[in-house]
């Protein structure tokens, strides 16, 4: 029997994780404003112990840690060992003793109950092979009345940084699109599917809000560097191109540079984006 979430573990604890560590600052520029929007759905007082799911290199975890009261702490979990190593390094550099990091697959390894006073995720919950068991684990781990908020992508068609780039790639590589709802950045694109996951996992007071915001990618990068970075950091693209020859990848990079010119101001690429801001709470009285 294949290990649960094996492909995700291989990508994020292998080359994919190493690349994201290298490109951390660029990705934070793109994703941080969207994470802040989701974080605003939690109460100002986050309580005594917060869970950050799919924390990556820890930028959100550490930002939250800096705002916590004296006796509160935050735990960041992820399946990527390289990214968690970076998170621990940054925590040490910033002398943040109230943040800790654990290698954990939420779907199979989160066994705690009634521990966390709040939970949060910035694009870290769309990669489970079985979302409902994973979300049930999150639910059980929360204290009564604790809130959970996260941000995830809407459809690729509403996120041209993905859809237009994929169109370019498919001009060179004849590969099918990932199955709908399969683990990946756009697994929760359908709002009805997303709502069913939340309700089937036990959550109450479910709110799913459409959020549109411009995102900035690859600040300070040349178009060539931006296109090469795009091909290396996107797990969907990485999977599509893993068997492609280097000559094909170079041709794709050249075509992406032409596409990116439309969205470049000379100091980064600026794309519209569409996400879901999701919030809910644990209420065992329902």
C-alpha positions as CSV (number, residue, x, y, z in Angstrom):
1,X,0.0,0.0,0.0
2,X,1.4,3.4,-1.0
3,X,2.4,5.7,1.8
4,X,-0.3,8.4,2.5
5,X,0.6,11.7,0.8
6,X,3.8,10.1,-0.6
7,X,4.1,12.4,-3.6
8,X,3.6,15.5,-1.4
9,X,6.3,14.3,1.0
10,X,8.7,13.6,-1.8
11,X,8.2,17.0,-3.4
12,X,8.3,19.2,-0.2
13,X,11.1,17.3,1.6
14,X,13.1,17.0,-1.6
15,X,14.1,19.4,-4.3
16,X,10.8,21.3,-4.1
17,X,11.4,22.1,-0.4
18,X,15.0,23.2,-1.1
19,X,13.8,25.5,-3.9
20,X,11.2,27.1,-1.7
21,X,13.8,27.8,1.0
22,X,16.0,29.4,-1.6
23,X,13.0,31.5,-2.9
24,X,11.4,32.1,0.5
25,X,11.6,35.9,0.4
26,X,10.0,36.1,-3.1
27,X,7.2,33.8,-2.1
28,X,6.5,35.7,1.0
29,X,6.1,38.9,-1.0
30,X,3.4,37.2,-3.1
31,X,1.6,35.3,-0.3
32,X,1.9,37.4,2.8
33,X,-0.9,39.9,2.0
34,X,-3.3,37.0,1.4
35,X,-2.3,35.3,4.7
36,X,-2.9,38.6,6.5
37,X,-6.4,38.7,5.0
38,X,-7.1,35.2,6.4
39,X,-5.5,35.9,9.7
40,X,-7.9,38.9,10.2
41,X,-10.8,36.3,10.4
42,X,-9.4,35.1,13.8
43,X,-10.1,37.0,17.0
44,X,-7.5,39.5,18.3
45,X,-6.9,37.2,21.3
46,X,-5.6,34.0,19.9
47,X,-5.4,32.2,23.2
48,X,-2.6,30.1,24.7
49,X,-1.6,27.8,21.9
50,X,-2.0,28.4,18.2
51,X,-1.5,25.8,15.4
52,X,-0.1,27.0,12.0
53,X,-0.7,24.3,9.4
54,X,1.6,23.9,6.4
55,X,3.8,26.6,7.9
56,X,6.6,26.2,5.4
57,X,9.6,28.4,6.2
58,X,7.7,29.9,9.2
59,X,7.2,33.5,8.2
60,X,3.6,33.5,9.3
61,X,4.3,31.5,12.4
62,X,7.0,33.9,13.5
63,X,4.9,37.0,12.8
64,X,2.2,35.6,15.0
65,X,4.7,34.6,17.7
66,X,5.8,38.2,17.9
67,X,2.3,39.4,18.6
68,X,1.4,36.8,21.3
69,X,1.0,37.5,25.0
70,X,3.7,36.4,27.4
71,X,2.3,33.0,28.2
72,X,1.1,32.0,24.7
73,X,2.9,29.9,22.1
74,X,2.5,28.8,18.5
75,X,3.4,25.5,16.9
76,X,4.1,25.4,13.1
77,X,3.7,22.0,11.4
78,X,4.7,20.9,7.9
79,X,5.8,17.8,6.0
80,X,8.9,19.6,4.5
81,X,12.0,19.1,6.6
82,X,14.1,21.6,4.6
83,X,11.5,24.3,5.1
84,X,11.2,23.6,8.8
85,X,15.0,23.7,9.2
86,X,14.8,27.2,7.8
87,X,11.9,28.1,10.1
88,X,13.9,27.0,13.2
89,X,16.9,29.0,12.0
90,X,14.8,32.1,11.6
91,X,13.2,31.6,15.0
92,X,16.7,31.4,16.6
93,X,17.9,34.5,14.7
94,X,14.8,36.5,16.0
95,X,15.1,35.0,19.5
96,X,11.5,33.8,19.4
97,X,11.2,31.2,22.1
98,X,7.4,30.9,21.9
99,X,7.5,29.3,18.5
100,X,8.3,25.6,17.8
101,X,8.2,23.6,14.6
102,X,7.3,19.9,14.0
103,X,7.5,17.6,11.0
104,X,3.9,16.4,10.8
105,X,1.3,15.1,8.3
106,X,-1.9,16.5,9.6
107,X,-3.9,13.7,7.8
108,X,-2.2,10.9,9.6
109,X,-0.1,12.2,12.5
110,X,-2.2,14.9,14.3
111,X,-3.5,12.9,17.3
112,X,-3.9,15.6,19.9
113,X,-7.3,16.6,21.3
114,X,-8.6,19.9,22.7
115,X,-5.1,21.4,22.7
116,X,-5.1,24.4,20.4
117,X,-6.9,27.7,21.1
118,X,-6.8,28.7,17.4
119,X,-5.6,27.3,14.1
120,X,-4.5,29.0,10.9
121,X,-3.1,28.1,7.5
122,X,-1.7,30.1,4.6
123,X,-2.1,27.8,1.5
124,X,-1.2,24.8,3.5
125,X,-4.4,22.6,3.6
126,X,-5.0,21.8,-0.1
127,X,-2.5,18.9,-0.4
128,X,-4.2,16.1,1.5
129,X,-5.2,12.9,-0.3
130,X,-8.2,12.6,2.0
131,X,-9.2,16.1,3.2
132,X,-12.0,15.2,5.5
133,X,-9.9,12.9,7.8
134,X,-7.3,15.7,7.9
135,X,-9.8,18.4,8.8
136,X,-11.4,16.1,11.4
137,X,-8.0,15.8,13.0
138,X,-7.7,19.6,13.0
139,X,-11.2,19.8,14.5
140,X,-10.4,17.4,17.3
141,X,-7.2,19.2,18.2
142,X,-9.0,22.4,18.8
143,X,-10.4,23.6,22.2
144,X,-14.1,24.1,22.4
145,X,-15.2,27.3,20.6
146,X,-11.7,27.7,19.0
147,X,-11.6,29.2,15.5
148,X,-9.8,28.0,12.4
149,X,-9.1,30.2,9.4
150,X,-7.2,29.6,6.2
151,X,-6.7,31.0,2.7
152,X,-6.8,28.8,-0.4
153,X,-6.9,29.4,-4.2
154,X,-10.0,29.6,-6.3
155,X,-9.9,28.2,-9.8
156,X,-6.8,28.5,-12.0
157,X,-8.9,30.5,-14.5
158,X,-9.3,33.3,-11.9
159,X,-5.5,33.2,-11.2
160,X,-3.7,34.0,-14.4
161,X,-0.3,33.6,-12.8
162,X,-1.2,29.9,-13.0
163,X,-3.6,29.4,-15.9
164,X,-1.8,31.5,-18.5
165,X,1.5,30.0,-17.7
166,X,0.0,26.5,-17.9
167,X,-1.3,27.3,-21.4
168,X,2.2,28.3,-22.5
169,X,3.7,25.1,-21.1
170,X,1.0,22.9,-22.8
171,X,2.2,24.3,-26.1
172,X,5.4,22.3,-25.6
173,X,4.3,19.4,-23.4
174,X,1.3,17.2,-24.1
175,X,0.2,16.3,-20.6
176,X,-3.3,16.2,-19.1
177,X,-4.3,18.6,-16.4
178,X,-4.4,17.2,-12.8
179,X,-7.8,15.6,-11.9
180,X,-10.3,18.0,-10.4
181,X,-10.0,18.1,-6.6
182,X,-6.7,16.2,-6.6
183,X,-4.1,17.3,-4.0
184,X,-2.5,20.5,-5.1
185,X,-2.9,24.3,-5.0
186,X,-6.3,24.3,-6.6
187,X,-7.9,21.3,-4.8
188,X,-10.5,23.6,-3.1
189,X,-11.4,25.7,-6.1
190,X,-15.1,24.6,-5.9
191,X,-16.8,26.4,-3.1
192,X,-19.5,23.7,-2.6
193,X,-16.8,21.1,-2.3
194,X,-14.9,23.2,0.2
195,X,-18.0,23.8,2.3
196,X,-18.8,20.1,2.4
197,X,-15.3,19.3,3.7
198,X,-15.7,21.8,6.5
199,X,-19.2,20.6,7.5
200,X,-18.4,16.9,7.1
201,X,-15.4,17.5,9.5
202,X,-17.7,18.9,12.2
203,X,-17.0,22.6,11.9
204,X,-19.7,25.2,12.8
205,X,-20.3,28.8,11.8
206,X,-18.6,28.2,8.4
207,X,-17.8,31.3,6.4
208,X,-16.3,31.2,2.9
209,X,-15.6,34.6,1.5
210,X,-14.4,35.4,-2.0
211,X,-11.3,37.6,-1.9
212,X,-9.7,39.3,-4.9
213,X,-6.3,41.0,-4.7
214,X,-3.3,41.8,-6.9
215,X,-0.3,39.7,-6.1
216,X,3.3,40.6,-6.8
217,X,5.8,38.0,-7.9
218,X,9.5,37.9,-8.4
219,X,10.3,41.4,-7.3
220,X,13.7,42.6,-8.5
221,X,14.1,39.6,-10.9
222,X,14.8,39.7,-14.6
223,X,12.1,38.1,-16.8
224,X,14.5,35.2,-17.5
225,X,15.0,34.6,-13.7
226,X,11.3,35.0,-13.1
227,X,10.4,32.4,-15.7
228,X,13.0,29.9,-14.4
229,X,11.8,30.5,-10.8
230,X,8.2,29.9,-11.8
231,X,9.1,26.6,-13.3
232,X,10.9,25.4,-10.2
233,X,8.6,26.5,-7.3
234,X,5.2,25.4,-8.6
235,X,4.4,21.8,-7.7
236,X,1.9,21.4,-10.5
237,X,4.4,22.6,-13.1
238,X,7.3,20.6,-11.6
239,X,5.3,17.4,-11.9
240,X,4.3,18.2,-15.5
241,X,7.9,18.9,-16.6
242,X,9.8,16.3,-14.6
243,X,10.4,14.1,-17.8
244,X,10.9,17.0,-20.2
245,X,14.3,17.5,-21.8
246,X,16.3,20.6,-20.9
247,X,15.9,22.0,-24.4
248,X,12.1,22.0,-24.0
249,X,12.4,23.7,-20.6
250,X,14.5,26.4,-22.2
251,X,11.9,27.0,-24.9
252,X,9.2,27.2,-22.3
253,X,11.2,29.7,-20.3
254,X,11.6,31.9,-23.4
255,X,7.8,31.8,-24.1
256,X,7.0,32.6,-20.4
257,X,9.2,35.6,-20.6
258,X,7.1,36.9,-23.5
259,X,4.0,36.3,-21.5
260,X,5.4,37.9,-18.3
261,X,6.2,41.2,-20.2
262,X,2.5,42.0,-20.1
263,X,2.4,41.9,-16.3
264,X,5.9,43.4,-15.6
265,X,6.6,46.9,-14.4
266,X,10.3,46.4,-14.4
267,X,10.4,45.5,-10.7
268,X,8.3,42.4,-10.4
269,X,5.2,40.8,-12.0
270,X,1.7,41.9,-10.9
271,X,-1.2,39.5,-11.4
272,X,-4.8,39.5,-10.3
273,X,-5.7,36.7,-7.9
274,X,-8.8,35.1,-6.4
275,X,-8.8,33.2,-3.2
276,X,-11.2,31.8,-0.6
277,X,-11.0,33.2,3.0
278,X,-12.4,30.4,5.2
279,X,-13.2,30.5,8.8
280,X,-15.1,28.3,11.2
281,X,-15.1,27.1,14.8
282,X,-15.3,24.0,16.9
283,X,-18.7,23.6,18.6
284,X,-19.3,20.1,20.0
285,X,-22.8,21.1,21.1
286,X,-24.1,20.9,17.5
